[in-house]
């Protein structure tokens, strides 16, 4: 199982934030963030996207080749691409 990211702020960073922004709400949020080992360190966590599936790659390429120009011609070309996916050599 992948390790979950745990955001942290260095002690010096926390002190600077609390010194500059005097707000009880900010104090509460900053207080909940764990301390980094490095006093000036910051570790933020972002969402990592899932890789595209083989189907998504195939359909995307097929639709680009079909040169879909409008919403009106998209359904017919999508059906043709889906049929090509089902009939592709495996």
Secondary structure in CASP SS format (residue, H / E / C, confidence):
PFRMAT SS
TARGET T0000
AUTHOR 0000-0000-0000
METHOD secondary structure of the structure
MODEL  1
X C 1.00
X C 1.00
X C 1.00
X C 1.00
X C 1.00
X C 1.00
X C 1.00
X E 1.00
X E 1.00
X C 1.00
X H 1.00
X H 1.00
X H 1.00
X H 1.00
X H 1.00
X H 1.00
X H 1.00
X H 1.00
X H 1.00
X H 1.00
X C 1.00
X C 1.00
X C 1.00
X H 1.00
X H 1.00
X H 1.00
X H 1.00
X H 1.00
X H 1.00
X H 1.00
X H 1.00
X H 1.00
X C 1.00
X E 1.00
X E 1.00
X C 1.00
X C 1.00
X C 1.00
X C 1.00
X C 1.00
X C 1.00
X E 1.00
X E 1.00
X C 1.00
X C 1.00
X C 1.00
X C 1.00
X C 1.00
X C 1.00
X C 1.00
X C 1.00
X C 1.00
X C 1.00
X H 1.00
X H 1.00
X H 1.00
X H 1.00
X H 1.00
X H 1.00
X H 1.00
X H 1.00
X H 1.00
X H 1.00
X H 1.00
X H 1.00
X H 1.00
X C 1.00
X C 1.00
X C 1.00
X C 1.00
X H 1.00
X H 1.00
X H 1.00
X H 1.00
X H 1.00
X H 1.00
X H 1.00
X H 1.00
X H 1.00
X H 1.00
X H 1.00
X H 1.00
X H 1.00
X H 1.00
X H 1.00
X H 1.00
X H 1.00
X C 1.00
X C 1.00
X C 1.00
END
